[in-house]
Amino acid sequence: MRKLFVFFLFINSTICLAQLGGRGTYQFLNLMSSPRQAAMGGKILTNYDYDPDSALYNPATINYRMDNQLSVNYVNYLADINYGTASYAYLYDRHTQVLHAGVTYINYGTFVGRDENGDFTNDFSGGETALSFGYAVNIGRSDFHVGANLKLISSKLEQYSSFGGALDLGVIYNYEKWDLNAALVVRNIGTQFTPYVDTIEKLPLEIDAGISQIVPNVPIRWHLTFENLQLWNIAFENTAQSTTDLDGNVTNNEVNIFDNIIRHTIVGVELFPESGFNLRLGYNFRRSEELRILNQRSFAGLSAGFGIKINKMRFNYAYARYNSAASSSFFGIGIDLQ
């Protein structure tokens, strides 16, 4: 276990220059499409159960309970952008040898092409796809599990195309006596094999950690996630939150150490996590701080959803609030093929 900890520490220290959105290509890899994930704020890493969607975000969660479980998700995103995932797991022997496969896609829609003079040329579209294969193992009869996802990535934006590959590495600690799970994930370690033009761009590498537990004698599982640990300073001054007094003096929105800590934090709860009906609620602090407007109650950062099991099918829905003018709905269906 000491070697495993050193390995993750090494990964963290050697790639700490990775940045957030806009600083790398294939940004769709870090979008949340699972309604169960999205309802609890996104990036839940510690669901060690039947749900094959969990393995797309933490491959260490791959386990025998996912055998023959199929999950398909769809997201009606902003500006007519649509994306989604499909995932499936298969147990091929009784030694918990479980294989996981998944696909993630995004369709940016159709755009009107114009030249430098504003004259019409032709319509064009854009889309990206990632195919993943995952596997996890238990570490020597302990409560630790490690896993990896291998991803092949294809992207086409107008006349430009790119192909790349990435690796996700995850570890989860599953202490059944306390119903306690803790996890660490390094996502998108990889490169472009074929760039769009000539320049090899960085992938959106991300390091996340999480912990969750079912409250003793209460049907609630709480989740606490710390995202983007590869970069400490992710806060910035929001000019929309600046104030001006009667003398015209402007007070800018100052960023302090607490602002940075809170922007790494996501909290979520799932009511009745082991029953046929679930209620979920989450709060993403970074989304709230970056999208809220001073003196306006937009409920940015809030998300909520539910899940219903009917026979061998599970239906999931989530609603995520971005600001007063933007929100997204997440739809998912899970099928037990056994």
PLY file of the C-alpha trace (Angstrom):
ply
format ascii 1.0
element vertex 338
property float x
property float y
property float z
element edge 337
property int vertex1
property int vertex2
end_header
0.00 0.00 0.00
2.92 2.35 0.69
4.13 1.91 -2.89
0.64 2.77 -4.18
0.54 5.96 -2.12
3.99 7.01 -3.38
2.89 6.37 -6.95
-0.14 8.66 -6.66
1.97 11.28 -4.90
4.47 11.14 -7.76
1.73 11.54 -10.35
0.34 14.52 -8.46
3.70 16.27 -8.16
4.81 15.79 -11.76
1.63 17.05 -13.42
0.62 19.87 -11.10
0.88 22.37 -13.96
-2.31 21.08 -15.54
-5.04 23.70 -15.93
-8.83 23.95 -15.97
-11.21 24.46 -18.89
-9.79 26.19 -21.95
-6.19 25.07 -21.26
-6.42 21.60 -22.83
-8.20 19.71 -25.57
-10.89 17.00 -25.31
-12.64 18.91 -22.51
-15.73 16.72 -22.90
-13.90 13.95 -21.03
-14.60 15.67 -17.70
-18.30 16.35 -18.28
-20.75 14.56 -16.01
-23.50 12.67 -17.84
-24.81 10.29 -15.17
-28.01 11.70 -13.57
-27.03 10.03 -10.31
-23.66 11.81 -10.38
-25.04 15.14 -11.56
-27.79 15.26 -8.95
-25.21 15.12 -6.15
-23.04 17.91 -7.57
-20.98 15.79 -9.98
-17.76 13.75 -9.74
-18.93 11.22 -7.15
-16.06 8.73 -6.90
-17.20 6.43 -4.11
-20.30 4.59 -5.36
-19.13 1.00 -4.95
-22.28 -0.83 -6.06
-24.30 -1.98 -9.09
-23.95 1.23 -11.13
-21.60 0.83 -14.17
-21.56 4.61 -14.63
-19.37 4.88 -11.53
-16.52 3.18 -13.36
-16.39 5.95 -15.96
-15.24 8.34 -13.22
-13.36 5.91 -10.96
-12.31 2.58 -12.50
-11.52 1.19 -9.03
-15.29 0.91 -8.40
-15.61 -1.93 -10.94
-17.01 -4.90 -9.00
-19.09 -8.06 -9.34
-22.37 -6.25 -8.57
-22.10 -4.54 -11.98
-22.32 -7.87 -13.81
-24.62 -7.59 -16.85
-25.70 -4.06 -15.93
-26.21 -1.68 -18.85
-26.55 2.07 -18.39
-27.40 4.72 -21.00
-27.48 8.46 -20.26
-28.42 11.58 -22.21
-27.89 15.26 -21.37
-29.68 18.22 -22.93
-26.85 20.72 -22.44
-26.48 24.41 -23.26
-26.89 25.99 -26.72
-28.37 22.83 -28.29
-25.31 20.77 -27.37
-26.10 17.15 -26.55
-23.91 14.52 -24.99
-24.17 11.23 -23.18
-22.64 7.91 -22.20
-23.28 4.20 -22.34
-21.56 1.65 -20.06
-21.66 -2.08 -19.47
-19.88 -4.54 -17.15
-19.46 -8.29 -17.43
-18.28 -10.85 -14.87
-16.47 -13.62 -16.74
-15.56 -15.89 -13.82
-16.23 -16.37 -10.12
-12.96 -14.75 -9.03
-14.56 -11.33 -9.54
-12.84 -10.79 -12.86
-15.07 -7.99 -14.15
-14.56 -6.22 -17.46
-16.06 -2.79 -18.08
-16.64 -0.94 -21.35
-18.04 2.52 -21.96
-18.51 5.16 -24.60
-18.79 8.93 -24.15
-19.91 11.22 -26.95
-20.73 14.88 -27.49
-22.48 16.52 -30.43
-21.90 20.25 -30.78
-24.66 20.66 -33.37
-24.68 22.43 -36.72
-22.99 25.78 -37.35
-23.40 28.28 -40.17
-20.07 28.71 -41.97
-18.90 32.21 -42.92
-15.70 33.53 -44.48
-13.70 36.57 -43.35
-16.14 38.86 -45.20
-19.18 37.35 -43.54
-20.35 35.57 -46.69
-21.94 32.14 -46.35
-19.73 29.17 -47.17
-21.36 25.99 -45.86
-22.80 24.49 -42.73
-20.52 22.38 -40.58
-20.72 20.34 -37.39
-18.52 19.04 -34.61
-18.42 16.02 -32.36
-16.15 13.95 -30.13
-16.18 10.37 -28.89
-14.21 8.35 -26.33
-14.24 4.56 -26.04
-13.06 3.17 -22.70
-12.10 -0.25 -21.33
-11.75 -0.72 -17.57
-10.57 -3.29 -15.06
-10.08 -3.35 -11.28
-8.47 -5.69 -8.74
-8.47 -6.12 -4.99
-5.15 -5.55 -3.22
-4.21 -8.71 -1.34
-7.40 -9.41 0.67
-7.47 -5.86 1.95
-10.21 -3.24 1.76
-8.40 -1.46 -1.08
-9.19 -1.80 -4.77
-7.32 -0.29 -7.70
-8.46 0.10 -11.28
-7.66 1.64 -14.64
-9.54 2.84 -17.71
-7.89 2.90 -21.12
-9.53 5.47 -23.41
-9.31 5.97 -27.16
-10.46 9.45 -28.19
-11.67 10.72 -31.56
-12.54 14.34 -32.33
-13.78 16.11 -35.47
-14.35 19.87 -35.47
-15.34 21.21 -38.90
-12.55 20.08 -41.28
-10.10 19.33 -38.48
-9.80 15.96 -36.77
-7.70 14.50 -33.99
-7.07 11.15 -32.34
-5.65 10.52 -28.89
-5.42 8.17 -25.94
-5.68 8.50 -22.18
-5.51 6.50 -18.98
-7.54 6.87 -15.78
-6.12 5.45 -12.54
-8.18 5.04 -9.40
-8.06 3.58 -5.90
-10.94 3.09 -3.47
-11.04 2.05 0.18
-14.22 0.14 0.98
-14.81 -0.45 4.70
-18.09 -2.35 4.84
-18.35 -2.37 8.64
-18.84 1.39 8.67
-20.35 1.67 5.16
-17.44 4.01 4.46
-15.77 4.56 1.08
-12.81 6.80 0.24
-11.27 7.26 -3.21
-8.57 8.98 -5.23
-8.59 9.28 -9.03
-6.18 10.62 -11.64
-8.01 11.14 -14.93
-6.90 11.73 -18.50
-3.20 10.90 -18.36
-2.40 10.81 -22.05
-1.66 12.64 -25.27
-2.84 13.34 -28.77
-1.59 10.82 -31.29
-2.80 12.96 -34.19
-3.20 16.72 -33.57
-5.77 18.93 -35.27
-3.03 20.78 -37.17
0.61 20.64 -36.08
0.64 21.28 -32.33
0.24 18.48 -29.78
-2.13 19.85 -27.13
-2.44 18.82 -23.49
-5.32 16.71 -22.26
-7.59 17.98 -19.44
-5.84 16.07 -16.68
-7.70 16.09 -13.39
-7.10 14.73 -9.89
-10.08 14.20 -7.60
-10.61 12.69 -4.16
-13.79 11.76 -2.34
-15.30 10.16 0.73
-18.82 8.95 1.51
-20.69 7.03 4.19
-24.15 5.78 5.01
-25.22 7.42 8.26
-25.69 4.73 10.97
-29.37 3.78 11.35
-30.39 6.49 8.86
-31.04 5.81 5.13
-28.77 8.60 3.92
-25.38 8.43 2.21
-23.42 11.66 2.28
-20.69 12.45 -0.25
-17.78 14.88 -0.04
-15.61 15.40 -3.13
-12.52 17.54 -3.67
-12.00 18.23 -7.37
-9.14 19.63 -9.45
-6.45 18.87 -6.89
-3.84 19.11 -9.64
-4.13 22.90 -9.38
-4.43 24.80 -6.10
-5.34 28.26 -7.36
-8.60 27.87 -9.31
-10.36 30.97 -7.96
-10.43 34.26 -9.82
-11.83 37.73 -9.27
-15.39 38.00 -10.56
-15.96 41.55 -11.82
-19.73 41.03 -11.60
-19.32 40.88 -7.81
-17.47 44.21 -7.51
-19.20 47.03 -5.62
-19.08 50.82 -6.06
-19.81 53.30 -3.24
-21.35 56.77 -3.55
-17.94 58.35 -4.16
-17.25 56.05 -7.11
-14.71 53.89 -5.28
-14.72 50.34 -6.58
-14.20 47.41 -4.24
-13.09 44.35 -6.18
-14.01 40.78 -5.37
-10.95 39.54 -3.47
-9.82 35.93 -3.61
-8.40 34.41 -0.42
-7.31 30.96 0.75
-10.85 30.06 1.85
-12.17 30.89 -1.63
-9.72 28.43 -3.15
-10.56 25.67 -0.67
-14.31 26.02 -1.16
-14.00 26.00 -4.96
-12.46 22.53 -4.78
-15.43 21.20 -2.81
-18.61 19.37 -3.84
-21.17 18.03 -1.35
-24.05 15.66 -2.00
-26.55 13.41 -0.27
-28.57 10.41 -1.44
-31.71 9.47 0.49
-32.69 5.78 0.58
-29.53 4.75 -1.31
-30.27 1.01 -1.08
-34.01 1.07 -1.88
-36.00 1.16 -5.10
-36.59 4.91 -4.83
-33.83 7.47 -4.25
-33.77 11.23 -3.76
-30.54 13.13 -4.41
-29.30 16.64 -3.74
-25.95 18.30 -4.37
-24.08 21.59 -4.28
-21.06 22.49 -6.40
-19.28 25.43 -4.75
-17.06 26.31 -7.73
-20.02 26.42 -10.08
-21.88 28.60 -7.60
-19.04 31.07 -7.08
-18.15 31.38 -10.75
-21.70 31.79 -12.07
-23.54 33.75 -9.40
-24.27 37.46 -9.83
-24.24 39.94 -6.97
-27.66 40.73 -5.47
-29.38 38.12 -7.63
-30.62 34.78 -6.31
-29.94 32.36 -9.15
-29.39 29.15 -7.13
-26.28 28.46 -9.21
-24.48 25.32 -8.07
-27.57 23.49 -6.86
-28.60 20.17 -8.35
-31.24 17.60 -7.52
-32.71 14.40 -8.87
-34.28 11.04 -8.23
-34.09 7.39 -9.22
-36.83 4.77 -9.54
-36.38 1.01 -9.92
-39.13 -0.93 -11.69
-38.42 -4.64 -12.00
-35.09 -4.86 -13.84
-35.00 -1.24 -14.96
-33.83 1.91 -13.21
-34.89 5.38 -14.34
-32.84 8.38 -13.24
-33.28 12.10 -13.66
-31.30 15.14 -12.51
-31.59 18.90 -12.84
-28.54 21.15 -12.51
-28.78 24.91 -12.11
-26.08 27.16 -13.61
-27.68 30.61 -13.41
-31.04 32.31 -13.94
-30.78 31.77 -17.71
-29.16 28.34 -17.96
-29.74 24.85 -16.63
-29.47 21.26 -17.80
-31.54 18.10 -17.53
-29.96 14.66 -17.26
-31.79 11.46 -18.23
-30.63 7.91 -17.63
-31.84 4.35 -17.79
-30.22 1.27 -16.31
-31.12 -2.27 -17.34
-30.32 -5.51 -15.54
-29.64 -7.96 -18.39
-29.38 -11.05 -16.20
0 1
1 2
2 3
3 4
4 5
5 6
6 7
7 8
8 9
9 10
10 11
11 12
12 13
13 14
14 15
15 16
16 17
17 18
18 19
19 20
20 21
21 22
22 23
23 24
24 25
25 26
26 27
27 28
28 29
29 30
30 31
31 32
32 33
33 34
34 35
35 36
36 37
37 38
38 39
39 40
40 41
41 42
42 43
43 44
44 45
45 46
46 47
47 48
48 49
49 50
50 51
51 52
52 53
53 54
54 55
55 56
56 57
57 58
58 59
59 60
60 61
61 62
62 63
63 64
64 65
65 66
66 67
67 68
68 69
69 70
70 71
71 72
72 73
73 74
74 75
75 76
76 77
77 78
78 79
79 80
80 81
81 82
82 83
83 84
84 85
85 86
86 87
87 88
88 89
89 90
90 91
91 92
92 93
93 94
94 95
95 96
96 97
97 98
98 99
99 100
100 101
101 102
102 103
103 104
104 105
105 106
106 107
107 108
108 109
109 110
110 111
111 112
112 113
113 114
114 115
115 116
116 117
117 118
118 119
119 120
120 121
121 122
122 123
123 124
124 125
125 126
126 127
127 128
128 129
129 130
130 131
131 132
132 133
133 134
134 135
135 136
136 137
137 138
138 139
139 140
140 141
141 142
142 143
143 144
144 145
145 146
146 147
147 148
148 149
149 150
150 151
151 152
152 153
153 154
154 155
155 156
156 157
157 158
158 159
159 160
160 161
161 162
162 163
163 164
164 165
165 166
166 167
167 168
168 169
169 170
170 171
171 172
172 173
173 174
174 175
175 176
176 177
177 178
178 179
179 180
180 181
181 182
182 183
183 184
184 185
185 186
186 187
187 188
188 189
189 190
190 191
191 192
192 193
193 194
194 195
195 196
196 197
197 198
198 199
199 200
200 201
201 202
202 203
203 204
204 205
205 206
206 207
207 208
208 209
209 210
210 211
211 212
212 213
213 214
214 215
215 216
216 217
217 218
218 219
219 220
220 221
221 222
222 223
223 224
224 225
225 226
226 227
227 228
228 229
229 230
230 231
231 232
232 233
233 234
234 235
235 236
236 237
237 238
238 239
239 240
240 241
241 242
242 243
243 244
244 245
245 246
246 247
247 248
248 249
249 250
250 251
251 252
252 253
253 254
254 255
255 256
256 257
257 258
258 259
259 260
260 261
261 262
262 263
263 264
264 265
265 266
266 267
267 268
268 269
269 270
270 271
271 272
272 273
273 274
274 275
275 276
276 277
277 278
278 279
279 280
280 281
281 282
282 283
283 284
284 285
285 286
286 287
287 288
288 289
289 290
290 291
291 292
292 293
293 294
294 295
295 296
296 297
297 298
298 299
299 300
300 301
301 302
302 303
303 304
304 305
305 306
306 307
307 308
308 309
309 310
310 311
311 312
312 313
313 314
314 315
315 316
316 317
317 318
318 319
319 320
320 321
321 322
322 323
323 324
324 325
325 326
326 327
327 328
328 329
329 330
330 331
331 332
332 333
333 334
334 335
335 336
336 337
